[in-house]
Amino acid sequence: MRLLVADVNPATGELLELDRRMTIVRLGQDVDRTGRLAPEALERTFAACREYAEVIRELGAGKVRFVATSASRDASNRDEFVRGVVDILGVEPEVISGDQEAEFSFTGATKELAGRDDLSRPYLVVDIGGGSTEFVVGDDHVRAARSVDVGCVRMTERHLVRDGVVADPPTEEQIAAMRADIEAALDLAEETVPLREARTLVGLAGSVTTVSAIAQDLPEYDSSVIHHSRVSRDTVREITDRLLHSTHAERAAIPSMHPGRVDVIAAGALVLLTIMERIGAEEVVVSEHDILDGIAFSAV
């Protein structure tokens, strides 16, 4: 769950960031299996809402918009989630479609890239989330978009968890099954999005930014260094192989690793690698600006 408080000038496309933060709440915990939001996941989410409400109040935000994505789309008890958010923040979560999610991600990720002459168009923006991944192809505007149910949490729970425990490390059979699932999702995405027409791959969200941090061997997570970094396909392949064949303790020892991402990063990295191999991308341009920035622009 993430927060952005910003001053936005819609005329110039400028966004001045006042506060940006993230809390890993695993709202999608077990949704793929049960179809419901888990009570402990809801409580983690509401605790983050209370923290964010205080920041919003202190900074005097003139407009608040709360957007909810994949996990809440899938859950049968989404009303419980909505009531909790309204009670704490005073606004109702807008449960957006995958296409809307893709549009916001594209705007947030590419608005800054418009003046760059070292990046060719069209862009393919890939937002690898917990429950879903969004694919968007466009130039100045979105040409095609698709959301598919492949994310780092969903893939981990579907393929790497046995008796409530994440495989440590997973077997080759588990890895192969996960890759096959990702490949099938890419087949679905390619039905409506011309993935291979892209000339620049832009990667968003924590799985991609963490891979960049590992690639740069950062002593700690540093978004200023990660933003607009480039990671080659060979490097992504090396990191993915390392993560898939490491133990929980080895992944947790990586200095830039967020504790909440230790168990799901291998699946997220494999999603990224499979996409790069499918479209023949030599590198991924990593963006820290994404759906939050797109939502902020839309709010004004």
C-alpha positions as CSV (number, residue, x, y, z in Angstrom):
1,M,0.0,0.0,0.0
2,R,1.5,3.3,-1.1
3,L,1.1,7.0,-0.6
4,L,2.0,10.0,-2.7
5,V,1.4,13.5,-1.5
6,A,2.3,16.0,-4.2
7,D,1.8,19.5,-5.7
8,V,0.8,19.0,-9.3
9,N,0.7,21.5,-12.2
10,P,-1.6,19.8,-14.8
11,A,-0.7,22.5,-17.4
12,T,3.0,21.9,-17.4
13,G,3.0,18.2,-16.3
14,E,5.2,19.1,-13.3
15,L,4.8,17.0,-10.1
16,L,6.5,18.2,-6.9
17,E,6.7,15.2,-4.5
18,L,6.1,16.1,-0.8
19,D,5.9,12.6,0.6
20,R,6.1,9.1,-1.0
21,R,6.1,6.0,1.1
22,M,5.2,2.3,1.0
23,T,4.0,-0.3,3.5
24,I,3.8,-3.9,2.4
25,V,0.5,-5.1,3.7
26,R,0.0,-8.2,1.5
27,L,-3.7,-7.4,1.0
28,G,-3.8,-10.1,-1.7
29,Q,-2.8,-12.8,0.9
30,D,-4.6,-16.1,0.0
31,V,-7.1,-14.3,-2.3
32,D,-6.2,-16.6,-5.2
33,R,-7.0,-19.6,-3.1
34,T,-10.0,-18.4,-1.0
35,G,-11.5,-15.6,-3.0
36,R,-11.6,-13.5,0.2
37,L,-9.4,-10.8,1.9
38,A,-7.9,-12.4,5.0
39,P,-8.7,-10.7,8.4
40,E,-5.0,-10.2,9.2
41,A,-4.4,-8.7,5.7
42,L,-7.3,-6.2,6.3
43,E,-5.9,-5.2,9.7
44,R,-2.5,-4.6,8.2
45,T,-4.1,-2.5,5.5
46,F,-6.2,-0.4,8.0
47,A,-3.1,0.2,10.2
48,A,-1.3,1.6,7.1
49,C,-4.4,3.7,6.3
50,R,-4.3,5.2,9.8
51,E,-0.6,6.1,9.4
52,Y,-1.3,7.7,6.0
53,A,-4.3,9.6,7.2
54,E,-2.0,11.4,9.7
55,V,0.5,12.3,6.9
56,I,-2.4,13.6,4.6
57,R,-3.7,15.7,7.4
58,E,-0.3,17.2,8.4
59,L,0.5,18.1,4.8
60,G,-2.9,19.6,4.2
61,A,-3.8,17.7,1.0
62,G,-6.6,19.5,-0.9
63,K,-7.8,16.4,-2.7
64,V,-7.6,12.8,-1.7
65,R,-8.0,9.9,-4.1
66,F,-7.8,6.2,-3.1
67,V,-7.5,3.6,-5.8
68,A,-7.7,-0.1,-5.2
69,T,-6.5,-2.7,-7.6
70,S,-6.2,-6.4,-8.2
71,A,-6.7,-8.0,-4.8
72,S,-9.9,-6.0,-4.0
73,R,-11.3,-6.7,-7.5
74,D,-11.1,-10.5,-6.8
75,A,-12.4,-10.6,-3.2
76,S,-15.9,-11.5,-2.2
77,N,-15.7,-9.5,1.1
78,R,-14.6,-6.3,-0.6
79,D,-17.4,-4.4,1.2
80,E,-15.5,-4.9,4.5
81,F,-12.4,-3.4,2.9
82,V,-14.4,-0.4,1.6
83,R,-16.1,0.4,5.0
84,G,-12.7,0.3,6.8
85,V,-11.1,2.7,4.3
86,V,-14.0,5.2,4.5
87,D,-14.0,5.1,8.3
88,I,-10.3,6.0,8.4
89,L,-9.7,8.2,5.4
90,G,-13.1,9.6,4.6
91,V,-13.0,8.6,1.0
92,E,-14.3,5.5,-0.8
93,P,-11.7,3.3,-2.6
94,E,-12.3,3.4,-6.3
95,V,-11.9,-0.2,-7.4
96,I,-10.5,0.4,-10.9
97,S,-10.4,-2.0,-13.9
98,G,-7.2,-3.5,-15.1
99,D,-7.4,-1.2,-18.2
100,Q,-7.7,1.9,-15.9
101,E,-4.8,0.6,-13.8
102,A,-2.7,0.3,-17.0
103,E,-3.6,3.8,-18.1
104,F,-2.5,5.4,-14.8
105,S,0.7,3.4,-14.8
106,F,1.6,4.4,-18.4
107,T,1.0,8.1,-17.7
108,G,3.0,8.1,-14.5
109,A,5.9,6.1,-16.0
110,T,6.3,7.9,-19.3
111,K,5.5,11.6,-18.7
112,E,9.1,12.3,-17.8
113,L,10.5,10.4,-20.7
114,A,8.8,12.5,-23.4
115,G,11.9,14.7,-24.0
116,R,14.4,11.9,-24.1
117,D,16.0,11.3,-27.5
118,D,18.0,8.2,-26.3
119,L,14.8,6.1,-25.8
120,S,12.8,5.0,-28.8
121,R,9.0,4.7,-29.0
122,P,6.7,3.0,-28.7
123,Y,7.1,2.2,-25.0
124,L,6.0,-1.0,-23.3
125,V,5.2,-0.2,-19.7
126,V,5.1,-3.3,-17.5
127,D,3.8,-3.0,-13.9
128,I,4.4,-6.2,-12.0
129,G,2.2,-6.1,-8.9
130,G,1.3,-8.7,-6.3
131,G,-1.8,-10.1,-7.9
132,S,-1.6,-8.9,-11.5
133,T,0.7,-7.4,-14.1
134,E,-0.3,-4.6,-16.5
135,F,1.0,-4.3,-20.0
136,V,0.6,-1.0,-21.8
137,V,2.0,-0.1,-25.3
138,G,1.9,3.5,-26.4
139,D,3.7,6.6,-27.6
140,D,2.3,9.8,-26.2
141,H,-1.0,8.0,-25.4
142,V,-2.0,4.4,-24.7
143,R,-2.5,2.3,-27.8
144,A,-3.3,-1.0,-26.1
145,A,-3.5,-2.3,-22.6
146,R,-4.1,-5.6,-20.8
147,S,-4.1,-6.7,-17.2
148,V,-3.4,-10.4,-16.5
149,D,-3.5,-12.3,-13.3
150,V,0.2,-12.9,-12.8
151,G,2.0,-11.2,-10.0
152,C,4.7,-11.9,-7.5
153,V,2.4,-12.8,-4.6
154,R,-0.1,-14.8,-6.8
155,M,2.7,-16.8,-8.4
156,T,4.5,-17.5,-5.1
157,E,1.3,-18.7,-3.5
158,R,0.2,-20.8,-6.5
159,H,3.5,-22.5,-7.2
160,L,6.0,-22.1,-4.3
161,V,3.9,-22.6,-1.2
162,R,3.4,-26.1,0.3
163,D,1.6,-26.5,3.6
164,G,1.8,-22.8,4.3
165,V,5.5,-22.6,3.8
166,V,7.4,-21.1,0.9
167,A,9.8,-23.5,-0.8
168,D,13.3,-22.8,0.3
169,P,14.6,-22.9,-2.4
170,P,12.0,-24.1,-4.9
171,T,12.4,-27.3,-7.0
172,E,13.1,-27.2,-10.7
173,E,9.6,-28.6,-11.2
174,Q,8.0,-25.7,-9.3
175,I,10.1,-23.2,-11.2
176,A,9.0,-24.7,-14.5
177,A,5.4,-24.7,-13.6
178,M,5.6,-21.1,-12.6
179,R,7.3,-20.1,-15.8
180,A,4.6,-22.0,-17.8
181,D,1.9,-20.0,-16.0
182,I,3.7,-16.7,-16.8
183,E,4.1,-17.7,-20.5
184,A,0.4,-18.5,-20.7
185,A,-0.4,-15.1,-19.3
186,L,1.9,-13.5,-21.9
187,D,-0.1,-15.3,-24.6
188,L,-3.2,-13.7,-23.2
189,A,-1.7,-10.3,-23.1
190,E,-0.4,-10.6,-26.7
191,E,-4.0,-11.2,-27.9
192,T,-4.7,-7.5,-27.4
193,V,-1.3,-5.8,-26.8
194,P,1.4,-5.8,-29.5
195,L,4.2,-6.5,-27.0
196,R,6.9,-7.1,-29.6
197,E,6.4,-3.8,-31.3
198,A,7.8,-2.0,-28.3
199,R,11.2,-0.3,-28.7
200,T,11.7,0.6,-25.0
201,L,10.7,-1.5,-22.0
202,V,9.8,0.4,-18.9
203,G,9.5,-1.6,-15.7
204,L,7.5,-0.5,-12.6
205,A,6.9,-1.6,-9.1
206,G,8.9,-3.3,-6.3
207,S,10.0,-6.5,-8.1
208,V,11.6,-4.5,-10.9
209,T,13.1,-1.8,-8.6
210,T,14.5,-4.4,-6.3
211,V,16.2,-6.2,-9.2
212,S,17.8,-2.9,-10.1
213,A,19.0,-2.4,-6.6
214,I,20.5,-5.9,-6.6
215,A,22.1,-5.3,-10.0
216,Q,23.8,-2.1,-8.7
217,D,24.8,-3.9,-5.4
218,L,23.4,-1.0,-3.4
219,P,24.2,-1.0,0.3
220,E,20.5,0.0,0.9
221,Y,17.5,0.7,-1.2
222,D,18.0,4.2,-2.8
223,S,15.1,5.3,-5.1
224,S,17.1,8.2,-6.5
225,V,19.8,5.8,-7.9
226,I,17.2,3.2,-9.0
227,H,15.0,5.7,-10.9
228,H,15.7,5.5,-14.6
229,S,18.5,3.0,-14.1
230,R,18.9,0.4,-16.9
231,V,19.3,-3.3,-16.3
232,S,20.4,-5.7,-19.1
233,R,18.5,-8.9,-19.8
234,D,21.6,-10.9,-19.0
235,T,21.9,-9.3,-15.6
236,V,18.2,-9.9,-14.9
237,R,18.7,-13.5,-15.9
238,E,21.6,-13.9,-13.5
239,I,19.8,-12.2,-10.6
240,T,16.6,-14.3,-11.2
241,D,18.6,-17.5,-11.2
242,R,20.3,-16.5,-8.0
243,L,17.0,-15.6,-6.3
244,L,15.3,-18.8,-7.4
245,H,18.1,-21.0,-6.1
246,S,18.7,-19.1,-2.8
247,T,17.2,-19.7,0.7
248,H,15.0,-17.3,2.6
249,A,18.0,-16.3,4.8
250,E,20.2,-15.6,1.7
251,R,17.6,-13.4,0.1
252,A,16.9,-11.6,3.4
253,A,20.6,-10.8,3.7
254,I,20.6,-8.8,0.5
255,P,21.1,-5.2,1.8
256,S,18.5,-3.5,-0.5
257,M,15.8,-6.2,0.1
258,H,12.6,-5.0,1.8
259,P,11.7,-7.6,4.5
260,G,8.2,-7.9,3.1
261,R,9.6,-8.9,-0.4
262,V,11.9,-11.7,0.6
263,D,9.5,-14.5,-0.1
264,V,8.0,-13.1,-3.3
265,I,11.0,-11.5,-5.1
266,A,12.0,-14.6,-7.0
267,A,8.6,-14.9,-8.6
268,G,8.6,-11.2,-9.5
269,A,12.0,-11.4,-11.0
270,L,11.0,-14.5,-13.1
271,V,8.0,-12.5,-14.4
272,L,10.3,-9.7,-15.5
273,L,12.8,-12.1,-17.1
274,T,10.1,-14.0,-19.0
275,I,8.7,-10.8,-20.4
276,M,12.1,-9.6,-21.6
277,E,12.8,-12.9,-23.2
278,R,9.4,-12.9,-24.9
279,I,9.8,-9.5,-26.5
280,G,13.5,-9.6,-27.1
281,A,14.2,-6.6,-24.9
282,E,18.0,-6.1,-24.3
283,E,17.4,-4.0,-21.2
284,V,14.7,-2.6,-18.9
285,V,14.4,1.1,-18.0
286,V,13.4,1.1,-14.3
287,S,11.0,3.8,-13.1
288,E,10.1,4.7,-9.6
289,H,7.3,6.9,-11.0
290,D,4.3,4.8,-11.8
291,I,0.6,4.4,-11.0
292,L,0.8,6.8,-8.1
293,D,2.0,9.6,-10.3
294,G,-0.6,8.8,-12.9
295,I,-3.4,8.9,-10.3
296,A,-2.0,12.2,-9.0
297,F,-2.2,13.7,-12.5
298,S,-5.7,12.4,-13.0
299,A,-6.9,13.9,-9.7
300,V,-6.2,17.4,-10.9
